[in-house]
Amino acid sequence: MPERTVAVASASGLHARPAKLFVQEAARLGVPVRIRVGEKSVPAHSMLGVLSLGAVHGTEVTLESDAPGADEALDALVTLLSRDLDAEEALDA
């Protein structure tokens, strides 16, 4: 099963706006992806699930999917998590 591991770059981790952007992108891609911290794994398109992981800045998360298009979807989500979405929000303001 394809998987990628990435450290969460956003200063607030996967909370509030960064989690919302991640969940929206996961849903937009249309490929079922799971996100895991340690042994806890949740659907990437679930806001409550993603928030329940408690991923803070620097937490390593693993994304996995065995659906068609998984590699491209995982790469896109890794790219998103590798950015400090909090800092980007400050630039947009």
KAPE-V510662 format. One record per run of one state. SS is the DSSP state (H for helix, E for strand, L for the rest). FROM is the first residue (numbers start at 1). TO is the last residue. If there is no record, write none. Layout:
BEGIN
ss=(SS/SS)
from=(FROM/FROM)
to=(TO/TO)
END
This chain:
BEGIN
ss=(L/E/L/H/L/E/L/E/L/H/L/E/L/H/L/H/L)
from=(1/2/8/16/30/34/38/40/44/47/53/60/66/70/82/85/93)
to=(1/7/15/29/33/37/39/43/46/52/59/65/69/81/84/92/93)
END
